[in-house]
Amino acid sequence: MAPHAESSRPTTPNPACQSNHIPRTVNSTGTVSQNLDLKGKRSDHRRSHLRQTEPDELHDLICVGFGPASLAIAIALHDALDDSVAEKNLFRTSGQRPKVAFLERQPQFAWHAGMILPGAKMQITFIKDLATMRNPRSEFTFLNYLHTKGRLAQFTNLSTFLPQRMEYEDYMRWCAGWFDEVVTYSQDVIEIAPEYSDRATSEAIRYFTVKSKDVRTGTIIERRARHVVIAVGGKPNIPRPLPAKHQNIVHSANYATAIPKLLSDTQKSYEIAVVGSGQSAAEVFHNLQKQYPNSRTKLLIRGNCLRPSDDSPFVNEIFGPERIDTFYQQSPSTRTSSLSQDRCTNYGVVRLELLEAIYSDLYTQRLQYSSHEDEWPHRILNNSVIEGWGDLPDGRIALHVYDEGDYGGSKGVTARKQTLEFDVVIVATGYRRDAHENLLQPTRHLLADSDGVFQVGRNYRVKFSNGTVSDDVGVWLQGCNENTHGLSDTLLSVLATRGGEMVQSIFGIRFFPGSLKLMSSTPPRRVPNLAPRKTMAIATTRLIPPSNHPYIFTLSNGSTSKVTLTLNPHKREQNRAPEPRQHIGALQPKRMANRAALPDLEVRPDVDADADEGADGVEEEQARQRRQRQRGRRVPLH
């Protein structure tokens, strides 16, 4: 696992750690029916604003995969729907919730279940959770999770920004539990194909068909969607010349789930190899010495030593969401050079604390056994390259390894070769992120790139040729855009803000200052006697609130003021929406001298004013006359 914790596709939960997870019951439809907390008690009922959509309906959005990336999108969409009228503004329709579905291959939510090791900690601060960087007041922050679980004070006493990986997975599981109604598990998506609403008359693709197979029954299910997000994470990478599938070769992604089955006797003297030089390899090598104290383990690394990761403040800015814009705008050659320079921050490096622990263990061996490393039960073999392998008669596996250190560069000296025999080989060599290419194979002829490369825009949307796909239809890729969006693309660091960007790109919901929204819920707390500030004109479309109706302006600092919002009498047709219940969209400030100085605003109907006006006929007539005097005026902000 990378030092900054990548957001790979969930893996099968670890049965050995089930006591630390939230047990789930899955019904016949693949939907999780109940949740338990860490103590085994039934958790409080949690339900998102999203609702289940029947498979045969046309979906607004289908997310393929339900790992951290899709979960962040679900959370951002839920937070957007907290605004009671936002759901009516969604998708430019009126009065309907978005029809969304999440399809996940695993039987339940799980994140790096094969690497949930005792004592293993996160490599990023909990502030970079699934919501805080986008909206610190969201229900889905890690701090609110701790508060809900009753552990906030105790966690504070730890004086750390790095929670245990076990606890962070439970946080994600807790978040995922809110969306059980719209997630279908045990669904392996096998194809995403473009479709026309009417092939005889349509020239552009109107929706996509997402075909999935129920891994339990083999049933094929087809769903249609205007927007498809592919966020399947990474697939374990087994480097050549090792075989992709072998009973004695295990990827680190499945370490905690597969090794207890292969090596059932914890007191036996097994011979175990670990291949890799990154965080995952170091964690596995360190953990084996505790799980199998009588085993003999070897860590095979290609470099001449294990190296520490760099998480200093300036380097950490590489993983900030604001860096994505800068990186995307660079030329391809500049981006390639930047990735090469910054690889040491995320690939093939180990947290310093773990390096110090491993070095301390090796030093203890030096005291116990002697300075002859061949006698040590746990060793690191530097400059090691695997050039072949073979099966042994006793069921074990042999690796043919040569040392490429200084031998190959000296005249007349050949590299030292040796054959090492092991019961199990654990490979910690990262992940491949090209699953979208197979899923989108039916769309390749629509791509804008003549070479058939799946290029994406800054908003992660796949670039299809002009005119081939409707403007309100598209495919988005997540977690496989490192070459265009930087090192943070595969990591947890930007998920909160990226989830908001995805919701904005697909549904048009804004999460950022500078927009004005009409709200129909109860007005907020009002601060009286506010001094006049400025007058502004408002330009909008689909504006049909009651004419001259009192409203409340809410500033970002919490202060509010009552105003009257008046329609432009010269543009009545523009202000009229096609549907009688449609509300105002995003009201953009117009012709402001200093728009950057404008605080984030919200507009709410003044419910108290409505009540006052209906008290009796006299007050109603007075209110009507006040509204009449306001006609044609600009909107004053008090």
N, C-alpha and C positions, 0 to 999 in steps of 0.2 A: 504494500500500500504506500502511496506517495506521501511525503511528509505533510502535504496540505490536504490529505484525505480526499480521494477522488470519489465522484458520484457514480460509481459503476452500477450496472444492473444488479438488483438484489439476487442473492444466492439462497439456496435451500437452507432453511433454519437449522441450527445445530441442536439436535436432540439432547445433547449433554448439557446444554445451557437453557433448557426450556424453563427451568425455575426462575430464570432471570428475565424471561420474556413474557409477553402478554398472550396467554393461550387463547386460541380462536376456535370457533366452530364454524365450518363451512357447509352451507346447504347445497342442494342439488343444482342451484343456478350458479354456484361459484361465488356467491356473496357471503361475506362474513356476517354472522348473526349475533355475536356477542363479544364483549371484551372484558378482560379481567385486569386489575392492576398488578403491580409487582408482588403484593402481599396475598394475591389470590382472591381478593374481594371484588365483587362486581363493581365496575367503575360507573361514574355518573353518566347519564345518557348524553351523548354528544351527537349532534347532527348538523351538517353543513347546510348552506342555503341552496345547494345543488340538489336536483331531484333525478330519480331514475328515469331513463328513456328506454322505451321498448326497442329491441334490435331492429325491427322493420321500419322504424321511423327515420326520417332524414335528420341526422345529427348536425348541430352547429360545430361541434368539435369532438374528435376522437384522439386520445393520447395513447400511443402504442408504448407500453411499458409503464409501470407505476413505481419507479424508484424515486430518489430525492428530486430529480429534475421535474418530473411530472407532478410530484407532490407539491413542489413550490408553486407550480402553475395553478393547481387546485386551490391552494391557500390564497394566492393573489386574487383569484376569481371570487372566492368566498368573501374576502375582505372588500372587494369592489361591490358585492351585492349587499353589504351591510347598509349601504345607502339605499333607502327604500325605493327610490325612483331609478337608481342605476340599472336595475334589472330591466326596466322598461326602455332604457336607452341602449341596452345591449343589442348588438347585431342590427341596429337601426330598425327595430320592430317595436311594437307597442304592447305592453302588458304581458309578455311571455318571458319565462325564464329561459336561459340558454340550455339547449339540449346537448349534454355532454356525456361522454363515457370514457372510462379508463380501462384498458385491457392489459392484464399482467399474466405472464407465464407461470409464475410461482403460485403455490397454493395459498399463500398469505404474504403480507408485507414482510420483507427481510432486507437488511442492508449489511453487506459484508459479514454475513453470519459465520462464514468459515474463518474469519479473523477476529472474532470476539474473544480475545484471550484475557485471562485474569490480569488485572492491573494495567492493561494497554490503554493509553490515553489518546485523545484526539490531538491532531497537530495544528488545529486552528482554534481561535477563540470562539467561545459559545456565542459571542455577539454576532458572528457571521452564521447565524442559524437560518431557518427557513423564512423568517419574516422581519427581524429587527432592522436590518439595513434598509428595508423598504418602508416599513411602518412599525416603529417601536411600540405602538399602542395596540398592535394586533393581538388577538387571543392566542396566536400560535408561536409566540416567542419562547425561547428556552426558559427564561425566567418565569413566565406564566405557567409553563409546564411544572417547574419546581414548586411554585406556589400551590398549584392544584394537587400535586402529590404530597404536599406537606413537608418538603425537604429544603425549602429556600434558606432558612436560617442555618441549617447544618451545612449546606453547600457553601454558603458565605464564609463559614468558619474554615473552610479548606484554603481560602486565600489563593484561588487559582482561576485562570481563565480557561483551563483545559480540562473538561470533564472526562471521565472514563468512557471509553468507546462503548462499553456495555450500556451505560446510562444514556448516551447520545442515541444509540439505536432505539432504546425504549422511548426516547423523546420523539423520534421519527415515527415509531409505531403508534404512539399516542396521537400524533397529528393525523396519521393515515386513518385511524379509527373514525375520524369525523366523516370520512368520505366513503364509508362502506356501501352506501346506497348506490353510488355511481361507479364503483370499481367491480369488475368481473375478473376473478382470479382463475388460474388454470387455463388461460387462453393464450395459445401460442400463435401469434400473427404470422401468416405465411406469405401474404401478398397484399399489395396496395395498388389498385388499378384505376386509371382514369375512366370516367363515364360521361356520356352526353345525356342531357335530359330528353333530347329528341335528335337522333342521328341524322334525320332527313333535313332538319332545319337549323340545327345548332352547329356553329363552327368552333366554339370554345367549350372546354370541359366545364361542366356545371357542378360536379361533385366527384368524390372518389369512393370506391368500394374497398372496404377493409375486410379481408377474408382471414378468419382465425379458426384454429382447431382446438377443441376441448381436449386437453391432454389426458383426461380421465376416461372419456367415452369415445374419442375420435370423431365426434360430430363436427362438421364444418358449418360455421355460421358466417353470414355476410351482413355487414353493416355499412350504411352510406353516410358520408359526412362531407360538408363543404370544406372544413379545415381539418387537417391531420398533422399531429405532432409526433415525430419519432424520437423517443428518448429511451432507448433500450440499453444504454450503458455499454460497457465493454465486454468482450468475450475473452476468456483466458487465453493467453498467448503461450504456446509451447514452441520454443525455438528449435530449428533444425540443428543437428540431425535427429533429435529425439522424435519418436512417433507421437502423433496427435492423441492417440488412445492406447493406453497400456495399463494393465492392472497394477503395476508397481510404480507408476509415475502419477503424481498428484500435483495439481496446481495449488498454489497457496490460497487461492480463493475458496478451496474446499478443505483446507487443512484441518480445521476443528471438527468437521463433519466426517471426513473420510479416514483420517489417520487412526482414530480410536477403533475403527472396524478392521483396518489392516494390521495394526499393532495392538492387539487386545491385551497382552500381558505387559503391564507397565514396569515389571521388575526384570524383564528379559533383556539380554545384551544384544540389542539390534544394531545393525550397521545402517546408518541413515545419511543420505547426502542432501544438502540444500544448495540449490543453484540460484545465484543472484547476488546483487550488491546493494540493494535498496532497503527501504524501511521494512517491507514485508519479509524479505529474506532474513534480515537481522532479528526481527521479532520471532520468527519461527525457530531459528538457530538457538536463540536464547531460551525459548520456551521448552524446546525438546530436552534440554539439560535438566529441567525441573520435572517434566512429565515422565521421562524415562531416564532416571538417574544412572542406570547401569549401561546405557547405550553408548555407542561410539559414533559421533557425528562429525561431518566434514562440511564446511562452507566453501563452495567453489565460486570464486569471483574472477572476473577477467582482468580487472585492474590490479595495481600493485598494493592497494590497501583500501580499507573501508573509509569513506569520506563523509564529513558532517554536512548536514543541510544548512543553508544560510537563511535564517528568518529574521535578520536585522530589519529595522524600520524602513530604510530606503528600499531594500530588496522586496519587502512585503508589499510595497506600493505596486509592484508588478501585478499583483492579484486583485487590485482594486477595480471596481466596475467602471470607473472613469477612464481607465487605461484601454478599455476595449475600443472606444472610438478612435483613439490615437493609433492603436495597432492596426485596426482595419483599414485606415486611410493610407497606410504605408504601402510602398511598392512590394511586390512578391519577394524580390531579392532582399529587401531590408527586413521583411518579416522573417524570412528564413535565417538571416544572420542573427536577429534578436532571439529567436527560439534557441539557436545553437549556443549563444552566450548565456542564456538563462536556464539551461537544462539542469545545471547543478543546484538549482533551487527546488527541484521537484523530482528529478529522476536519478536513480543510482546513488542516492545519498541517504543518510540515517541521522535521526535526532541525536544530538550530542549526549544527552543523558543516557540513552541506550548504548551508545558507543563506549562510554565510560564504564557501564555495568559489564559489558562483554569483555572489555580489556581487564577489568578487575578479576573476572572469573578465569581468564587465561593466565593471569599472573599467579593466582592461587594454584593452578595446575603446575606452574613452574616450581613452586615451593614444594608441592607434594610429590611430584614424580621425578623431576630433574630438568635439566635444560635441553634434553633431547626431545624435540617435538614429536618424533615418531611414536613416543610412548604415551603421549597425551590422548585422553579419550575424546577431547573436543579440539578440533583444529580448523584453521582458516588457510586454505590453499590459494595463494595469490597467483595471478597470471595464468589461470587455468582455462583451457579451451577444450570443450568436448568435441571430439572428431568422429565418434562412433559409439555404438552400444551393441549389446547382445544379451540374449536370454541364457541363463545358466540352468543346468540340469536339475538343481534343487529348487527351482522356481524363483530364484532371485535374479537380479539384473546386473550386468557389468557395464561400466562406462570406460571408454578409451579416452584418456585425457593426456594432453601434452602441455608443458610449461613453456609459454611463449615469452617469458621474461627477457633475459639478456642473451639467451642461447642463440636464437635465430639471427641476431644481428652480429654475431662474432664469426670471423672467417674460420672455416674448418670445424665449427662447433655446431652440432645439431640439437634441436630441442629435445628435452628429456620427455619420454613417453612412459605412461604407466597405465595399467588396467586396474580399476578399483571395483570391488564387488559390494553391492548394497542390497538390503532387504527392501528399501523404499527410496525413491528419489523424489524430493519435493522441489518443484520448479516455481520460483518467484520472479518471473520475468515479464510482468506487466500484462496489458490487455490490448486487444485489437478493437478498433472502433470503425468498422466498415459494414456493420450489419444492414445499414440502410440501403446499401447498393443492391443487395439481393431482394429486399422487400419492395424496392421501387423499380425493379427491372422493367415492368410494363410501361413505365413512364419515360424511359430513357430516350425515346424518339422525340419527346417534347422538350428536351433540355435546350437551353440557350447555347450551351457550349457544344461546339461541333465534335469534340472528342468524347462526348458522353460523360463528362465529369459533372458531378452534382455540386455546382457552385451555389453559395447562399449569399444573400444581402446582409447588410448590417443587422437587420431585424431577424436573421436566421431563416428567412424564407427562401425556399429553393427557387432558383432563377429558371423559369421556363421561357420558351420563345414567345415573343410578343404575339398576342392574339390567340394562343393555343389554350390558355386557361383563363377563365373569367376572373375579373378583378376581385370578386368576393369569394374566391376559392383559392386554396393553396396548401402547400406542404411545408412544414417547418422542421428543422433538424436541431437536436440538442445533444451536446456532449461529444460531438465528432468534428468540431470546427476549429481545432487548435491552430491550424495553419492560417486561418483568416481572423480569428478572434483572440488568439493568445493562449498562454499556458493555463489561464484560469478557466478555460472552457470546459475542461473535464473535471473540475474541482467543485467543492462545496462553497467556496468563498463568495461566488457571485450569484448563487441560486435565488436569494431573496429578491434582489433587484432585477435579475433576468426574468424571473417569474412575472413580475409586474410589467416588464417590457413585452413579454409574450402576450399577456392579456390585452395590453394596449394595442399591440400590432394586429391581433386577431379581432378583437371586439370594439376597439376604439375607446376604451376607458382610460382616462388620464389619472395618473397617480402623482402628478408633479405640480408645483406652484404655477400660477399664471392663468388658471382656468376658473370659470365661475359655473357652479351647478345649482340647479333648482331642486330643492328637497321638499318632499310632501309630508315628512314626519313631524312630530311635535317640535315646536321651536325651542332652541337652546336657551340657556340662561342669558338674560339680557342685562347689560350694564347701563344704568340711566345716566342722563346728563353728559353725553359724549359731545365733545366740541365738533363743529363742522370741519370736514377735512378737504374734500374735493368733489367735483362733479365730473362724471364721465358718461360718454355715450356708449351704448351696448349694441353690438351687431350680432344677430343670431338668426337661425332658421328654425322652422317648426315650433314657433313660440305661440302657444295659445293658452296661457294662464288667464284667469278672469281679468278683464280690462280694469286698470286702476285698482288692482287688488293690493292691500298692504302686505309687505314682505319684510323679512328680517335678514339683514346682511350680517354674516359672521366673519370676523377677521381671524387670521391664523393665531393671533395672540389670545383669542377667546372673547374679545370684546364684540358687542353686537349693536345694531342700530336698526330702527324701524324706518322703512322707506316705502314709497309707492312706485311700482314698476309699471310704466306706461308704454303701450305699443305705439309704434310709429303709424299715424293715421294714413300716411301716404304710401305705405307698403303693407296694406292689410293682407293681400294675397300671399305675400311672402311669409307673413307671420302665421298663416293658417296651415295647420297640419292636415294630412289626409285622413287621420283617424281621430275621433272626438276625444279619446282619452289620452292622447299622446302629450307628453310633457316636454318641457324645455330640455335641450341637449346641453352642450358645453357653451357657455356664454364667454366669448373671447373679448377682452378689453380692446377697444379700438382707439387708435390715434392717441395713445398715451405718450407723453414726452419722455417718461422714464418708466417703461414697463417693468424693468427689473426690480424697481422699488415697490411695485404693487404687491401687497401681501396676498396670500392664498385666501380666497373668499368662498363663501357658500351663501345661497339664498334659500330661505325657508318661508312658507306662508305663515302669516301671523294668525295663529288659531285663536288667540285671545281677542284679536280685533273682530274676527268673525262672530264670536260669541257676543261681544259688545254691541255689534251692529244689529243683531237679531233680538235685542232685549225688548224694545218696544218700537212703535212706529215713529216717534219723534227722533230717537237716536238713529234709526235707520235713515230717515230723511236727511238728518245732519251729515251722516256719513256719506250719503249719495252726493250731497252738495260739495263736501270736501273732495271727493273723488273727481267731481266735475271740474273743480278749479285746478286740479293737477294735470288735466289733459294737455298733451303736447310738450310737457316739461321734460327736461333731462333728469336723470336719476341722481339725487343728492346722496352722498355718503356721510352720515353723521357719526 
